[in-house]
Amino acid sequence: MFKCFGKGFNKKRHVASVAQVEKHQHLERKRMSRKNKTLIFKYFLNLINGAFLVLGLLLMGFGAWLLLDRNNFFTALDEDNHSIVYVFQILIGTGSAIVLLCLLGYLGIHNEIRWLLLLYTALLMWAFGVQVVFSAFIIIKKKEVHQAWHDKIDLIISEYGSKDMPEDIPKWTVLNVLQKTLQCCGQYNYTDWIKNKNKENSEQVPCSCTNSTLRKWFCDEPLNSTYLEGCENKINTWYSDNALTLIGINFGLLASEVLQILLTVSFFRHIKNRIYTEV
């Protein structure tokens, strides 16, 4: 009888021991599952965060270069009307904010700091709003920028080569580069240069309107060596293409930011649930 009782007791102990082992294994699997989930979250969040960091540095550097380089086409034509300058400043500000945002995001993601993750999400939403405004600004200001460029080029053509205005030489140099690069002449065509009164004779056009390699303001070149097409259409095409590209990039970033916000919120909830489970 005692023998049978001992066997029954040992059997119960064995069953209890197996149940404990299985429970321990189940908890260990759940713990490993949570750990793997955390690593997956961190991987994708850091991947997108790294892409934002590179983009932020590019935007900041590009905006600073355009704003500080006084010999580029944009700043030369935008001294009085500051629409282009505002765009450059927005690029610098947005780029700087994205860099700071990415650093905060990295700290929050790597160290699993919940309040930093919340701040990161809020700043992502702010960046989302800024980019929507920036895209709208580009669309709204398109006609204003076009008119400003149109009026400025007309003025530069009239004053080009004047001995009384040496301070405008950088503008003339930029216009020369523009005409030479785009292989165009004047606003609409080469006849726009008739209005210029600083030529030695009415037949002259800027050397940048021709195949000439001479380094002077005006040249006497035959018509077949002169660029006949004006720069207006080429500038409009360039601006439209680049504005659409910039808007396209912005909308791509907006989609990425929405994904990043969703992932960050999910990661925050995952950390919160994990802490409650461990407690």
C-alpha positions in Angstrom: 0.0 0.0 0.0 2.8 2.4 1.0 4.6 1.4 -2.2 1.5 2.4 -4.3 1.2 5.6 -2.4 4.9 6.5 -3.0 4.5 5.8 -6.7 1.4 8.0 -6.9 3.2 10.8 -5.0 6.3 10.6 -7.3 4.0 10.7 -10.3 2.3 13.8 -9.1 5.7 15.4 -8.4 6.9 14.5 -11.9 3.8 16.0 -13.5 4.2 19.2 -11.5 7.9 19.4 -12.4 7.0 18.9 -16.1 4.3 21.6 -15.9 6.8 24.0 -14.3 9.4 23.3 -17.0 6.8 23.8 -19.7 5.6 27.1 -18.0 9.2 28.3 -17.8 9.9 27.4 -21.4 6.7 29.2 -22.4 7.7 32.3 -20.5 11.2 32.1 -22.0 9.7 31.9 -25.5 7.5 34.9 -24.8 10.6 36.8 -23.5 12.6 35.9 -26.6 9.7 36.9 -28.8 9.4 40.3 -27.1 13.2 40.7 -27.4 13.2 39.8 -31.1 10.2 42.2 -31.7 12.2 45.0 -30.0 15.2 44.4 -32.2 13.1 44.4 -35.3 11.4 47.7 -34.3 14.8 49.2 -33.5 16.3 48.1 -36.9 13.5 49.6 -39.0 13.2 52.8 -36.9 17.0 53.4 -37.1 17.0 52.6 -40.8 14.4 55.3 -41.6 15.9 57.6 -39.0 19.3 57.3 -40.7 17.8 58.2 -44.1 16.2 61.3 -42.5 19.6 62.3 -41.1 21.3 62.1 -44.5 18.4 64.1 -46.1 18.6 66.7 -43.3 22.3 67.2 -43.8 21.8 67.5 -47.6 19.0 70.0 -47.2 20.9 72.1 -44.7 24.1 72.1 -46.8 22.3 72.8 -50.1 20.3 75.7 -48.6 23.4 77.2 -47.0 25.4 77.0 -50.2 22.7 78.7 -52.3 22.1 81.4 -49.7 25.8 82.2 -49.1 27.0 81.9 -52.7 26.5 85.4 -54.1 27.5 84.4 -57.6 24.7 82.0 -58.4 21.8 82.7 -60.7 19.1 82.7 -57.9 20.7 85.2 -55.5 21.9 87.5 -58.3 18.3 87.9 -59.5 16.7 88.0 -56.1 18.2 91.0 -54.3 15.0 93.0 -54.0 12.4 90.3 -54.0 13.2 87.8 -51.3 11.0 84.9 -52.3 14.0 82.7 -53.3 15.9 83.6 -50.1 12.9 82.5 -48.0 13.0 79.2 -49.8 16.7 78.8 -49.0 16.1 79.7 -45.3 13.3 77.2 -45.1 15.6 74.5 -46.6 18.3 75.4 -43.9 15.7 75.5 -41.1 14.1 72.2 -42.2 17.4 70.5 -42.6 18.7 71.6 -39.2 15.4 70.5 -37.5 15.6 67.1 -39.2 19.2 66.6 -38.0 18.2 67.5 -34.4 15.1 65.3 -34.7 17.1 62.3 -35.9 19.5 62.7 -32.9 16.6 62.8 -30.5 15.0 59.8 -32.2 18.3 57.8 -32.1 18.6 58.4 -28.3 15.0 57.5 -27.7 15.0 54.4 -29.9 18.5 53.0 -28.7 17.9 53.6 -25.0 14.1 52.9 -25.1 13.3 56.3 -23.4 9.6 56.7 -23.6 9.3 60.4 -23.1 11.9 61.0 -25.9 9.9 58.7 -28.2 6.8 60.9 -27.5 8.8 64.0 -28.2 10.2 62.4 -31.3 6.7 61.6 -32.5 5.5 65.1 -31.8 8.4 66.7 -33.7 7.8 64.3 -36.6 4.3 65.6 -36.8 5.6 69.2 -36.8 8.0 68.3 -39.6 5.1 66.8 -41.5 3.2 70.1 -41.2 6.2 72.2 -42.3 6.7 70.1 -45.4 3.1 70.5 -46.4 3.4 74.3 -46.0 6.7 74.3 -47.9 5.1 72.4 -50.8 2.1 74.8 -50.8 4.6 77.8 -50.7 6.4 76.5 -53.8 3.1 76.2 -55.7 1.7 79.5 -54.6 5.0 81.5 -55.2 5.7 80.0 -58.6 4.1 83.0 -60.6 5.6 85.6 -58.2 9.1 84.1 -58.6 8.7 83.9 -62.4 7.6 87.5 -62.6 10.6 88.6 -60.4 13.0 86.7 -62.6 11.4 88.1 -65.8 11.7 91.8 -64.6 15.2 91.3 -63.2 16.6 89.7 -66.4 15.1 92.7 -68.4 16.9 95.1 -66.1 20.2 93.2 -66.3 20.0 93.2 -70.1 19.5 96.9 -70.2 22.4 97.7 -67.8 24.8 94.9 -69.0 28.3 96.1 -69.7 27.8 99.7 -68.3 31.1 101.3 -67.2 29.2 103.3 -64.6 27.9 100.2 -62.8 30.9 98.0 -61.8 29.0 96.8 -58.8 26.7 94.8 -61.1 29.5 92.8 -62.7 28.6 89.6 -60.6 25.1 89.8 -62.1 26.4 90.1 -65.6 28.8 87.2 -65.0 25.9 85.0 -63.8 23.8 85.9 -66.9 26.8 85.0 -69.1 27.1 81.6 -67.4 23.4 81.1 -67.8 23.4 81.9 -71.5 26.5 79.9 -72.2 25.3 76.9 -70.2 21.7 76.8 -71.6 22.9 78.0 -75.1 20.3 80.8 -75.2 20.4 84.5 -75.8 18.3 87.2 -74.1 14.9 86.9 -72.6 12.9 85.7 -75.7 15.7 85.8 -78.3 18.9 87.6 -79.4 16.9 90.7 -80.5 16.3 91.6 -76.8 19.9 92.9 -76.8 18.9 95.7 -79.1 17.7 97.7 -76.0 21.2 97.6 -74.5 22.9 101.0 -75.0 26.4 100.0 -73.8 27.4 98.2 -77.1 29.9 99.7 -79.5 27.4 99.0 -82.3 23.8 97.7 -82.6 24.9 94.4 -84.2 26.8 93.2 -81.1 25.6 90.6 -78.7 27.2 89.3 -75.5 30.1 86.9 -76.2 28.1 84.4 -74.0 25.4 84.4 -76.7 27.9 82.9 -79.2 30.4 80.2 -79.7 33.2 82.6 -79.0 35.6 81.9 -76.2 36.6 85.6 -75.8 36.5 87.0 -72.3 34.8 90.3 -72.9 31.2 91.7 -72.6 30.3 92.0 -76.3 31.4 90.3 -79.5 30.8 90.8 -83.3 29.8 87.4 -84.4 27.8 86.3 -87.4 24.2 85.2 -86.9 24.9 81.5 -87.6 27.3 81.6 -84.6 24.7 83.1 -82.2 22.3 81.3 -80.0 18.9 82.3 -81.4 16.6 80.9 -78.8 15.7 83.0 -75.7 16.4 81.9 -72.1 12.8 82.4 -70.9 11.4 79.0 -72.0 14.5 77.1 -70.8 14.4 78.8 -67.4 10.6 78.0 -67.1 11.2 74.4 -68.0 14.0 74.1 -65.5 12.0 75.8 -62.8 8.9 73.7 -63.4 10.8 70.4 -63.5 12.8 71.2 -60.3 9.7 72.5 -58.5 7.8 69.3 -59.3 10.8 67.2 -58.3 11.1 69.1 -55.0 7.3 68.6 -54.4 7.6 64.9 -55.3 10.5 64.5 -52.8 8.4 66.3 -50.2 5.4 64.0 -50.7 7.8 61.0 -50.6 9.1 62.3 -47.3 5.6 62.9 -46.0 4.8 59.2 -46.6 8.0 58.1 -44.9 7.2 60.4 -41.9 3.7 58.8 -41.6 5.4 55.4 -41.6 7.9 56.5 -39.0 5.2 58.0 -36.7 3.2 54.7 -36.9 6.3 52.6 -36.1 7.4 54.9 -33.2 3.9 54.8 -31.7 3.8 51.0 -32.0 7.3 50.8 -30.5 6.3 53.0 -27.6 3.3 50.7 -26.9 5.5 47.6 -27.2 7.9 49.0 -24.6 5.0 49.9 -22.3 3.4 46.5 -22.5 6.8 44.8 -22.0 7.5 46.7 -18.8 4.0 45.9 -17.4 4.5 42.2 -18.3 7.9 42.0 -16.6 6.5 43.7 -13.5 
